[in-house]
Amino acid sequence: MNLRGVHHVSLNVADVETAGRFYTDVLGLEVLPRPDFGFPGMWLRAGDQEIHLIRVEDHAAPEGQHFAFRVDDLEDTLAQLAEHGVRTRGPIDLPGGRQAFLKDPSGNLIELNQPKT
């Protein structure tokens, strides 16, 4: 078996349009074409990976479950998020680098990870 990385992460959200604006306008992801599956959703690109948003009625974000975006400059990223009024937790220094956390409008936990160079 040769797994070649993560193709996409699917996230349940309470409101696709609100979450979509956050991921595009604040985080800078690109909107991708998405087939009509008969339920609301949005596909987004982040580098070589994708984030798939899926509307789930009465969505409640799972406690502790998260995914991480790799960043080159954590301090700069946190400053840009602050300009958008996004609250973050961290940065936290670890042996392998630095990390910080934020939540999307649906409460999904996102890690920002700057690996040690």
N, CA, C and O of each residue as an XYZ file, in Angstrom:
468
protein
N       0.846     -1.181      0.000
C       0.000      0.000      0.000
C       0.886      1.236      0.000
O       1.908      1.285      0.684
N       0.475      2.240     -0.784
C       1.242      3.468     -0.863
C       0.288      4.661     -0.788
O      -0.104      5.216     -1.814
N      -0.081      5.048      0.429
C      -0.934      6.224      0.604
C      -0.096      7.460      0.320
O       1.015      7.596      0.832
N      -0.626      8.350     -0.488
C       0.163      9.474     -0.977
C      -0.247     10.812     -0.371
O      -0.034     11.863     -0.976
N      -0.826     10.774      0.809
C      -1.223     12.010      1.468
C      -2.734     12.136      1.526
O      -3.464     11.277      1.031
N      -3.185     13.203      2.128
C      -4.615     13.445      2.281
C      -5.116     14.217      1.061
O      -4.574     15.269      0.721
N      -6.144     13.693      0.408
C      -6.745     14.377     -0.739
C      -7.685     15.477     -0.264
O      -7.600     16.615     -0.726
N      -8.585     15.137      0.663
C      -9.487     16.147      1.213
C      -9.949     15.769      2.610
O      -9.867     14.621      3.046
N     -10.434     16.792      3.280
C     -11.067     16.635      4.583
C     -12.485     17.139      4.420
O     -12.702     18.211      3.854
N     -13.444     16.387      4.905
C     -14.843     16.783      4.856
C     -15.251     17.330      6.216
O     -15.043     16.678      7.240
N     -15.828     18.520      6.227
C     -16.245     19.159      7.475
C     -17.740     19.401      7.465
O     -18.278     19.967      6.513
N     -18.403     18.978      8.509
C     -19.809     19.314      8.687
C     -19.888     20.741      9.211
O     -19.130     21.136     10.096
N     -20.822     21.510      8.646
C     -21.007     22.896      9.065
C     -22.490     23.187      9.220
O     -23.331     22.518      8.620
N     -22.801     24.188     10.030
C     -24.191     24.573     10.243
C     -24.748     25.352      9.060
O     -25.924     25.218      8.723
N     -23.901     26.171      8.425
C     -24.329     27.020      7.320
C     -23.192     27.090      6.296
O     -22.121     27.620      6.590
N     -23.423     26.563      5.114
C     -22.368     26.487      4.096
C     -21.919     27.873      3.648
O     -20.720     28.103      3.491
N     -22.843     28.793      3.441
C     -22.459     30.127      2.957
C     -21.611     30.868      3.985
O     -20.605     31.479      3.623
N     -21.992     30.826      5.249
C     -21.220     31.498      6.296
C     -19.842     30.864      6.441
O     -18.834     31.568      6.491
N     -19.797     29.540      6.508
C     -18.513     28.840      6.613
C     -17.672     29.082      5.355
O     -16.463     29.295      5.442
N     -18.315     29.047      4.195
C     -17.604     29.269      2.936
C     -16.951     30.637      2.885
O     -15.810     30.762      2.440
N     -17.661     31.672      3.336
C     -17.068     33.021      3.361
C     -15.861     33.059      4.286
O     -14.864     33.709      3.970
N     -15.933     32.377      5.419
C     -14.800     32.332      6.341
C     -13.582     31.680      5.671
O     -12.475     32.217      5.714
N     -13.805     30.521      5.055
C     -12.685     29.803      4.444
C     -12.120     30.520      3.221
O     -10.929     30.395      2.936
N     -12.947     31.265      2.496
C     -12.444     31.978      1.315
C     -11.961     33.379      1.659
O     -10.834     33.744      1.323
N     -12.808     34.178      2.333
C     -12.463     35.578      2.584
C     -11.414     35.754      3.673
O     -10.577     36.652      3.584
N     -11.449     34.912      4.696
C     -10.502     35.050      5.802
C      -9.264     34.178      5.586
O      -8.137     34.659      5.701
N      -9.472     32.896      5.271
C      -8.336     31.985      5.136
C      -7.766     31.930      3.719
O      -6.670     31.405      3.522
N      -8.485     32.459      2.732
C      -7.938     32.570      1.380
C      -8.026     31.315      0.534
O      -7.290     31.195     -0.445
N      -8.912     30.359      0.878
C      -9.045     29.148      0.070
C      -9.796     29.453     -1.218
O     -10.565     30.411     -1.296
N      -9.560     28.633     -2.211
C     -10.154     28.788     -3.541
C     -11.382     27.884     -3.661
O     -11.343     26.719     -3.263
N     -12.462     28.422     -4.207
C     -13.672     27.634     -4.434
C     -13.476     26.763     -5.670
O     -12.997     27.234     -6.702
N     -13.848     25.494     -5.559
C     -13.763     24.536     -6.664
C     -15.169     24.176     -7.145
O     -16.130     24.286     -6.383
N     -15.294     23.749     -8.397
C     -16.599     23.260     -8.859
C     -17.014     22.036     -8.047
O     -16.181     21.201     -7.693
N     -18.314     21.939     -7.755
C     -18.849     20.819     -6.971
C     -20.100     20.294     -7.651
O     -20.992     21.072     -7.989
N     -20.181     18.995     -7.855
C     -21.401     18.424     -8.429
C     -22.594     18.642     -7.496
O     -22.419     18.850     -6.295
N     -23.791     18.595     -8.050
C     -25.004     18.700     -7.248
C     -25.306     17.335     -6.647
O     -25.743     16.423     -7.350
N     -25.074     17.197     -5.362
C     -25.335     15.949     -4.664
C     -26.724     15.916     -4.035
O     -27.110     14.927     -3.411
N     -27.475     17.012     -4.207
C     -28.803     17.065     -3.617
C     -28.827     17.594     -2.196
O     -29.878     17.597     -1.556
N     -27.693     18.039     -1.695
C     -27.619     18.664     -0.377
C     -26.573     19.767     -0.436
O     -25.643     19.682     -1.238
N     -26.701     20.808      0.398
C     -25.784     21.943      0.352
C     -24.356     21.554      0.726
O     -24.127     20.762      1.640
N     -23.406     22.131     -0.002
C     -21.999     21.913      0.281
C     -21.136     22.831     -0.554
O     -21.635     23.566     -1.407
N     -19.852     22.787     -0.308
C     -18.886     23.600     -1.044
C     -17.542     22.881     -1.008
O     -17.146     22.333      0.020
N     -16.845     22.889     -2.145
C     -15.500     22.337     -2.211
C     -14.513     23.487     -2.301
O     -14.736     24.454     -3.030
N     -13.416     23.376     -1.553
C     -12.403     24.416     -1.485
C     -11.019     23.798     -1.642
O     -10.803     22.637     -1.295
N     -10.084     24.588     -2.170
C      -8.700     24.121     -2.319
C      -7.788     24.914     -1.388
O      -7.883     26.137     -1.280
N      -6.897     24.173     -0.717
C      -5.851     24.747      0.126
C      -4.544     24.076     -0.278
O      -4.259     22.964      0.167
N      -3.748     24.735     -1.111
C      -2.535     24.097     -1.627
C      -2.922     22.932     -2.511
O      -3.705     23.096     -3.447
N      -2.385     21.756     -2.228
C      -2.699     20.550     -3.004
C      -3.840     19.748     -2.392
O      -4.205     18.700     -2.924
N      -4.405     20.216     -1.294
C      -5.466     19.485     -0.620
C      -6.790     20.234     -0.754
O      -6.831     21.400     -1.147
N      -7.865     19.532     -0.418
C      -9.180     20.127     -0.489
C      -9.897     20.020      0.858
O      -9.649     19.114      1.653
N     -10.792     20.977      1.079
C     -11.698     20.972      2.213
C     -13.097     20.908      1.609
O     -13.445     21.738      0.768
N     -13.903     19.935      2.026
C     -15.272     19.807      1.539
C     -16.213     20.152      2.683
O     -16.227     19.471      3.708
N     -16.995     21.204      2.508
C     -17.974     21.616      3.510
C     -19.307     20.950      3.197
O     -19.738     20.924      2.045
N     -19.950     20.419      4.213
C     -21.242     19.764      4.064
C     -22.179     20.298      5.142
O     -21.866     20.255      6.332
N     -23.330     20.799      4.708
C     -24.298     21.315      5.674
C     -24.976     20.151      6.396
O     -25.483     19.216      5.777
N     -24.965     20.241      7.721
C     -25.629     19.255      8.554
C     -26.532     20.013      9.522
O     -26.064     20.847     10.297
N     -27.816     19.720      9.470
C     -28.758     20.371     10.358
C     -28.412     20.032     11.811
O     -28.049     18.898     12.121
N     -28.525     21.008     12.680
C     -28.220     20.854     14.101
C     -26.770     20.409     14.333
O     -26.487     19.635     15.248
N     -25.866     20.906     13.497
C     -24.446     20.550     13.619
C     -23.888     20.982     14.973
O     -24.146     22.091     15.439
N     -23.134     20.107     15.585
C     -22.363     20.408     16.793
C     -20.942     19.912     16.543
O     -20.730     18.729     16.277
N     -19.980     20.809     16.628
C     -18.586     20.444     16.360
C     -18.104     19.429     17.389
O     -18.367     19.587     18.581
N     -17.401     18.386     16.944
C     -16.869     17.393     17.880
C     -15.772     17.995     18.761
O     -14.952     18.780     18.287
N     -15.762     17.635     20.009
C     -14.774     18.132     20.960
C     -13.396     17.562     20.649
O     -13.212     16.346     20.604
N     -12.430     18.454     20.436
C     -11.039     18.040     20.255
C     -10.667     17.607     18.851
O      -9.490     17.663     18.495
N     -11.618     17.180     18.043
C     -11.300     16.759     16.678
C     -10.877     17.989     15.882
O     -11.520     19.034     15.973
N      -9.806     17.875     15.106
C      -9.324     19.012     14.342
C      -8.517     18.551     13.144
O      -8.192     17.372     13.006
N      -8.206     19.497     12.289
C      -7.254     19.292     11.209
C      -6.309     20.478     11.238
O      -6.589     21.475     11.902
N      -5.193     20.385     10.527
C      -4.181     21.433     10.607
C      -3.788     21.942      9.228
O      -3.639     21.170      8.281
N      -3.623     23.260      9.136
C      -3.016     23.897      7.975
C      -1.562     24.169      8.311
O      -1.259     24.678      9.390
N      -0.661     23.837      7.402
C       0.748     24.198      7.561
C       0.911     25.651      7.132
O       0.371     26.058      6.104
N       1.651     26.433      7.911
C       1.929     27.826      7.573
C       3.434     28.062      7.628
O       4.160     27.368      8.340
N       3.890     29.050      6.867
C       5.313     29.389      6.855
C       5.680     30.322      8.003
O       6.772     30.227      8.562
N       4.755     31.231      8.356
C       5.030     32.237      9.375
C       3.808     32.343     10.283
O       2.838     33.024      9.951
N       3.859     31.675     11.414
C       2.717     31.629     12.316
C       2.357     33.016     12.849
O       1.178     33.361     12.919
N       3.351     33.807     13.223
C       3.075     35.138     13.769
C       2.349     36.005     12.748
O       1.397     36.701     13.101
N       2.777     35.976     11.498
C       2.130     36.757     10.443
C       0.698     36.270     10.222
O      -0.217     37.078     10.059
N       0.505     34.961     10.216
C      -0.825     34.390     10.031
C      -1.751     34.815     11.163
O      -2.900     35.181     10.917
N      -1.265     34.771     12.395
C      -2.078     35.180     13.543
C      -2.421     36.669     13.470
O      -3.529     37.065     13.831
N      -1.490     37.488     13.010
C      -1.752     38.920     12.858
C      -2.841     39.157     11.808
O      -3.719     39.997     12.005
N      -2.787     38.427     10.707
C      -3.813     38.572      9.670
C      -5.181     38.130     10.179
O      -6.191     38.770      9.887
N      -5.216     37.045     10.935
C      -6.485     36.590     11.512
C      -7.041     37.625     12.483
O      -8.249     37.862     12.508
N      -6.173     38.247     13.283
C      -6.612     39.276     14.228
C      -7.236     40.456     13.489
O      -8.194     41.057     13.974
N      -6.696     40.787     12.321
C      -7.269     41.875     11.515
C      -8.697     41.561     11.090
O      -9.493     42.473     10.867
N      -9.024     40.291     10.976
C     -10.382     39.864     10.624
C     -11.242     39.607     11.862
O     -12.392     39.184     11.745
N     -10.683     39.865     13.050
C     -11.435     39.672     14.280
C     -11.536     38.225     14.713
O     -12.394     37.882     15.526
N     -10.665     37.362     14.178
C     -10.696     35.937     14.529
C      -9.896     35.719     15.807
O      -8.736     36.120     15.902
N     -10.522     35.085     16.779
C      -9.845     34.749     18.030
C      -9.033     33.481     17.850
O      -9.487     32.524     17.223
N      -7.828     33.480     18.406
C      -6.944     32.314     18.321
C      -6.426     31.985     19.709
O      -6.473     32.803     20.628
N      -5.930     30.759     19.832
C      -5.289     30.307     21.068
C      -3.875     29.892     20.707
O      -3.679     29.081     19.802
N      -2.903     30.429     21.391
C      -1.505     30.142     21.107
C      -0.818     31.422     20.665
O      -1.416     32.496     20.740
N       0.395     31.336     20.215
C       1.104     30.139     19.775
C       1.676     29.316     20.930
O       1.934     29.812     22.027
N       1.857     28.044     20.624
C       2.432     27.084     21.548
C       3.704     26.542     20.910
O       3.684     26.086     19.767
N       4.807     26.590     21.644
C       6.071     26.045     21.146
C       6.163     24.568     21.491
O       5.950     24.173     22.637
N       6.480     23.759     20.491
C       6.648     22.318     20.646
C       7.999     21.911     20.085
O       8.606     22.691     19.351
N       8.494     20.717     20.403
C       9.780     20.289     19.852
C       9.831     20.318     18.320
O      10.882     20.599     17.744
N       8.706     20.029     17.657
C       8.703     19.976     16.196
C       8.308     21.258     15.506
O       8.278     21.308     14.277
N       7.999     22.315     16.276
C       7.593     23.572     15.670
C       6.676     24.363     16.591
O       6.782     24.289     17.815
N       5.772     25.125     15.975
C       4.851     25.962     16.730
C       3.446     25.746     16.202
O       3.252     25.418     15.031
N       2.460     25.933     17.083
C       1.077     25.768     16.651
C       0.177     26.768     17.360
O       0.509     27.288     18.425
N      -0.970     27.021     16.741
C      -2.025     27.838     17.322
C      -3.344     27.257     16.846
O      -3.378     26.461     15.907
N      -4.434     27.658     17.498
C      -5.740     27.099     17.184
C      -6.776     28.198     17.008
O      -6.662     29.277     17.591
N      -7.782     27.911     16.201
C      -8.930     28.782     15.993
C     -10.118     27.908     15.658
O      -9.973     26.708     15.426
N     -11.304     28.518     15.633
C     -12.507     27.779     15.255
C     -13.176     28.470     14.077
O     -13.163     29.697     13.969
N     -13.762     27.666     13.195
C     -14.534     28.232     12.097
C     -15.911     28.646     12.629
O     -16.218     28.389     13.793
N     -16.748     29.285     11.794
C     -18.054     29.744     12.295
C     -18.963     28.635     12.824
O     -19.899     28.920     13.572
N     -18.709     27.382     12.455
C     -19.506     26.259     12.962
C     -18.889     25.605     14.187
O     -19.414     24.616     14.698
N     -17.770     26.158     14.663
C     -17.125     25.632     15.854
C     -16.102     24.542     15.600
O     -15.557     23.980     16.551
N     -15.823     24.224     14.321
C     -14.805     23.216     14.002
C     -13.422     23.753     14.352
O     -13.079     24.883     14.005
N     -12.638     22.939     15.038
C     -11.313     23.337     15.503
C     -10.289     23.193     14.380
O     -10.223     22.163     13.710
N      -9.491     24.246     14.186
C      -8.456     24.281     13.156
C      -7.125     24.580     13.826
O      -7.012     25.518     14.614
N      -6.135     23.788     13.510
C      -4.772     24.044     13.978
C      -3.993     24.737     12.875
O      -4.147     24.411     11.698
N      -3.164     25.684     13.254
C      -2.169     26.271     12.361
C      -0.826     25.747     12.827
O      -0.491     25.860     14.006
N      -0.055     25.174     11.917
C       1.177     24.489     12.289
C       2.346     25.035     11.491
O       2.340     25.001     10.261
N       3.346     25.537     12.195
C       4.582     25.991     11.569
C       5.683     25.034     11.997
O       6.195     25.130     13.113
N       6.055     24.094     11.098
C       7.093     23.126     11.455
C       8.440     23.814     11.680
O       8.740     24.848     11.083
N       9.234     23.211     12.552
C      10.588     23.718     12.788
C      11.410     23.488     11.520
O      11.342     22.425     10.905
N      12.179     24.494     11.147
C      13.004     24.359      9.933
C      14.401     23.946     10.274
O      15.232     23.785      9.381
